[in-house]
């Protein structure tokens, strides 16, 4: 199903593109196209696996088409940013209310062509002194100035061929940006005639914007880095994989990290690494936590589809959860101490 829409208003001024501002008064959000009702998936449970959250999750924002890419900006008085990928917008939540941060966040023209399945930004990360986005609609990586909200593309091709549709990204201490490039943003996905690359890669963009291929044998989605920046994690149809990196940030080997069948057939989407090296990843039925050794040490059940997560002050975990954003508080004793540092 093509999940594609634009909203019509957003409470305050909206940044629509370079040099363009639209003011509006009353928020009205476009709804996803109607379709056949889906039978809810049965609850997922893992007896003996700890819930890393103190309780359930609370809804903090709702009414979107498909939320993704949460990232916390600033400290205790900061704010959350997240994407509505088919809605072509980035939203900001300040702890009390949600407003539009950037729209369009991806493809800049209207209407979005039928050849583009998801026209907006997807994964978000902080880096290069601003907000970095995996721009599914524009099929590029871009930097957004947090103050002016001006957007500049800094990578869009490899060896002269356009990316498929960048999905998620993570920033190394060196300033290099690793990202995944599946074709989910294109109508027809793998069969899209827009594809120029014959594979779905994991790439690295150097601080001077040179694009380097890291892996071309995966069907990747989410991506994360270990705290020491020596292991790159990516999702795949087989589960989760680990790519060992040398001191320069280039791959030295690739190995299975967690096989899908080890966690009931679940496969991951977005993920984050905490300061102890544990991987918090979305998957069927909620958020899974794996130790650096690939042990399944935590599972937070969350109803509905879960796409990504982010850490925030106060031990909060923010989760993009289908048409909404939710958050839950991480237990202080999980997984034996307090590994999350800000």
Beta strands, then each sheet from edge to edge (+ up, - down):
strand 1: 14-17
strand 2: 20-22
strand 3: 58-62
strand 4: 67-73
strand 5: 79-84
strand 6: 89-93
strand 7: 98-103
strand 8: 121-127
strand 9: 130-135
strand 10: 140-144
strand 11: 151-155
strand 12: 157-158
strand 13: 161-162
strand 14: 168-171
strand 15: 177-181
strand 16: 201-205
strand 17: 211-215
strand 18: 223-225
strand 19: 231-236
strand 20: 239-245
strand 21: 251-259
strand 22: 271-273
strand 23: 279-283
strand 24: 286-290
strand 25: 296-301
strand 26: 308-312
strand 27: 316-321
strand 28: 324-329
sheet 1: 1+ 2-
sheet 2: 3+ 28- 27+ 26-
sheet 3: 4+ 5- 6+ 7-
sheet 4: 8+ 9- 10+ 11-
sheet 5: 12+ 13-
sheet 6: 14+ 15- 16+ 17-
sheet 7: 18+ 19- 20+ 21-
sheet 8: 22+ 23- 24+ 25-
end
